[in-house]
């Protein structure tokens, strides 16, 4: 069974460890959504806890 990807918001609540840094980069590159709760941006709405599409 494949691990569920971590939400960007959760990754940022703790120190980003070296093994999670590449996952973080993949989530933020060419962002298309922003989180309405914390303001972080991601290229995948599933990477945010409260996503809103950037227009």
N, C-alpha and C positions, 0 to 999 in steps of 0.2 A: 504494500500500500504506500502510495506517494504522500509525503508530508504536505500539509496545506501551507501555502505561502503566508508569511507573516504580514500583517498590515503595517504600512509605513508608519502610522502613528505609534504602534506598539514598538517597532524597531527604534524609534526616536526616544521613547520613554526611558530606555536604558542605554548605556554606552554601546555604540555599534562596535561589535567585535570584528576582527579582521575577516573571519569567514562570512560574516553577514554584509560586509561592505559592498561586495560585488552585487548582491541581491538589492541593496539600497540603490546603487547606481542604475540598475535595470529599471527600478520603479520610478525614478525621477527623470530619466532621460526623455526628452520630447513630451513633457507633461501635457495632458489633455483634460485633467480633472483637478479640482482643488477640494480640500476637506473643509466643510463649513464649521467644524468644531475647532480645529487647530491651525488651519491655514496652510498646511503642507500640500504640495502638488505631486501628482503622479500621472503616469501614462496609462494607468489601468484603474478604473473605479473600484475594483475589488481590493486594491491596495490601500484604500482609505476607509475610515470608519463612517464618515458622513459626506460622501462625494457629491460634487456639483460640477457639471460639464463646463469647461472654459469655452466661451464662444469666440 
